[in-house]
Amino acid sequence: MTFLLGLPILVLVLIGVVAFFIHFLPTFVAGSRHVENFWWIFLINLFFGWTLIGWVLALVWAINDTPRFVYRYVPPPYNR
């Protein structure tokens, strides 16, 4: 097994994958909520996400933005 910086390559790859998902968490939240400003949140996260302020701003915006779709329960018609 090849080592780099004293760690196995597999461990470094796993750390990189976890760091990628944590970094783009605001984008994933915005995408799962189908928010209106998804692309703006993605761009803020892409360019300013490496700063803590940009990452928190994108995450708060993704959580508080209005979803494009509003799901409502419509009861079935009452039949006698």
Secondary structure, 3 states (H helix, E strand, C coil): CCEECCEEHHHHHHHHHHHHHHHCHHHHHHHHHCECCHHHHHHHHHHHCCCHHHHHHHHHHHHHCCECCCCCCCCCCCCC
